[in-house]
Amino acid sequence: MTTVQEAIAALRAAGVPSADYDARALQRHAEQSGADFDELVRRRAERVPLQHLIGNTGFRYLVLDVGPGVFVPRPETEVVVDAVLAEIRAMKRPVVVDLCAGAGTIGLSVVHEHPDAEVHLVERDPSAVEWLYRNLRHVDASRTQVHCGDIADALPELVGKVDVVASNPPYVAEDERGLVDPEVRDHDPHVALFAGSDGLDVIRVVEQRARELLRPGGLVVVEHSDRQGESAPEVFRAGGWLDVADHPDLTGRPRFTVGRMPCH
């Protein structure tokens, strides 16, 4: 039977960047679940995501179920949630829409951390929607609605009524495939990753739909790659948004753009 130190060495040899943490996480999971530790280590060395092997991932104050068919939440998205919560903190029954919701990372965190927010999560990939429904058990489902459909025409009943539109859309450019880690490139759904020649195709759709959904003065918050700190904000400036600004993640890299809907 493989020891933890042997597992760490095997994962390091396979190029896993967090070999120490992953080996110990797999050991804990094997002890708790009865899974075969050697098999878990072998699969992780093949660059199967840790989160797929243990079945969940921590994000802010939630533990979200994840696995094949849904994008694995990343810590970088926590600052996007911070921006949404800062906007709605003093509001009574704010209406928040999460476009390209995936496992529910942004929207479910808002439900969990705001006492009476009404949150609508839109996701078109049926596999991801299955994971999203699983994760509803972690929050107050009475304030949460899941919508399976295209973001381009989502939620017509909420046009002009939404306080915040947030999104972590696909934003990897086609020619950036070689820059993506194997765990992401080979295991996250490609529909959740790639977005045209400049990586902005879906962000453009988010901009258009947010402009229709938001009330006057409402806020849009959109995550992007650390290579889009200038190009992503320009999408919103070109669309006539006010107070467009870009913000860094906790490592100081460009991470998300905000813009405000004009009041007239």
N, C-alpha and C positions, 0 to 999 in steps of 0.2 A: 504493500500500500504506500502511496506517495505521501511524503511528509510535507508540511507547509513550506519548508525551506526548499525542498525539491520542486514543489509547485512554483514557487517564486522564480527559481532558476529557469524552469521550463518556459514560463511566461515571458521572462526577460529575453530569453533566446529567440522567442517568436516575435519580439518587437512590441510587446504589449507595454504601453508607457506607464501604466499604473500597476505593475506586476505585484508589488507588495500588498497593496490594498485589495486587489482583485483576488489574490490567492486566499487571503484571510476571509474575505466575504464569501467566497465559494465554500470554504471550510465550514463557516457558520451555517450556510444554507444546507450543506450536506448533513450536518449534525441535526438540524431542526427538521428537515424534510425526509431524511433517509435516502436521499439521492446519492449516487456513486461519485465520490470526490474525484477519483482518477478520471472518470469520464467527463466530469465538469471541467477539469483542468485541460484535458485534451481538446475539448470543444473551444474553450477560451483561447487556447494556443492557436487554434484555427481562425481566430479573430471573430468568433461569434460574440456579440455584445454581452457583457456581464449582465445587463438588465434583462436580456432574453433568457439567460440561464437561471436567474433567480426569480423572474416573473414580475418584478416591480422596480420602481425607482423613486427615490425621495425627491420632492420638489417643494421648496418652502416648508409649509406645515402639513403637506399631504404626502402619502405614499400611493403613487398611481400605478395601477396595473398596466403593464406593457408587454409586448412580445411581437412576433412576426406579424407584419401587416399594419404597424403604426409607428410613426416617428417617435424616437425616444427623446423625452424632454431633456434639455440641456440647462445647466446653471445660468448661462448667459441670459436666458429669458426672464429670470427673476426681476431684473430691472424694468422690464416692460410691465410686469404686474405692479411694481412700485409706482410707476407713472400713472397707471389706471386708478389705483387706490388713492393716490394724492389728489386726483381730479374729482373723485366722487365722495371723498371722506365726509364732507358736511352735507351731502345731498340725502334727501328722504326718497326712498324707493327709486334710485337711479336705474336707468335701463342701459345695459351694456351688451354689446354684440361682439363675439369672438369669431372672426372669419378664419377659415382653415384651422379648425379647432384641434384636429388630431386627437390625442388622448384626453384633451380637455385641460391642458396645462394652464393656460391663461384664465379661461372662463371659470373653471372650477375653483381655482385659487381665489378669484374675486368673490365667488359665492361664499367660500369658506371664511374669508377675512373681512367681508363687509356684512353688517347685520341684516340688511334688507334689500340688497341689490337684486334686481331681476336680470338674469343673464340668459342670453340666447347663443347657442353654440352651433355653428354651421360647418359641416364637413361633407364633402361629396364622395369620398372613398368608403364604400360599404365596410371594408375590413377595419378601417380606423373607427368608423361609427360603432362597430361592435365593442371595441375597447372603450370608447367613450361612454357607452351605456353601462359597461361594467363599473366605470369609475364614478358614476352618479351616486353609488352607495356611500361614498366618502363625504358627501355634502348634503345640504338641505335641497332635496330634489323638487320641492314645491316651488322653489324660486328659480328653477333651472329648466330650460327647454332645449332639446336637441333637434336639429333640423338637418336631414340628409338631402343635400342638393348643392347646386352650383352657387358660388358666392356672387356671380355676376348679376343674378336676379333674385337673390335671397330676400326673404322677409318683406314682401311688398306691403304687408299690413303695418309695418313699423316705419315706413318712409316718413322722414321729417320728425321722428319722435325719439330718436336714440340720443343718449347723453355722451356715450363713448363707444367708438368702434376700435377694437384692438385686433392685431393679427400678427402671427408668426408664419408668414407664407413661405412657399418654396422660393429660394433666392440664389441658388447656385447656377452660374452660367455654364453652358454646355462645354466650353473649352476649359472649365475648371475641374472636370471630373478627376484628373490626376492629383489634385490637391486634397481630395476628400479621403479621410481615413477609411481603411477597409471595413471597419465596423459599420460605418455610415453608408458607404458606397454599395456594399454587398448585402446589407441587411435592412436598412431603412427603405421604405417604399420610394421608388424614383419619383412618383407623383408628388411626394412631399419634399423633394430636394431640388429638382432642376426646373428652370424657368426661362428658357430661351437663350439667345445669344449673349445677352448682357445680364441675365439673372433678374431682370426687372419686369418680366411679362406679367406675373401674378400681382406684383406690387401695383402695377398700373390698374389692374382690375379692382384691387382693394381700394385704390384712390377713387375710382369712379363710383363704386357702390357706397363707400363711406360718405361721399358727397351727397348721395341721395338719401341715405338713412339718417344722417345726423340732423338734429334740430339746429337752428341758428345758434352759434356760439359753442356747439359741441366739439369734442376733441377726437382726433384720430391718433392712434399710437401703433406704429408698424416696425417690427424688427427687420433687420437686413444684415448682410454679411459685413465683416470688418473692412471689406474692399469697396463698400458702397456708401461711405460716409458723405460723399458729395453727390453721387448720382441719384440716390434714393430721395434725399430732400428736394432735389430739382424736379422730380415727378410731381411733388405737391406744390412747389412754387409755380410751376407751369400751369397747374390746375386752379390757381387763384386762391389757395389757402392762405390764411393769415398766421403770423407768428410761427412760421415753419422753423424748426430747430432740430439739430441732431444731437444725440446724447451718447456717452460711452457706457460700456459695461463695467463691471467691477475690476477688470484688468486694464481699463483705460482705452480699450479699442472702440472705434465707432460701432454702435450696436442698434440704435432705434431712432426713428424720426417721429416727431409730433407736428401736428398742424391743427389750426382752429377754423371751424366753419364760419364764413362771414355771416354777420347778423342781418344782412339784406342783400 
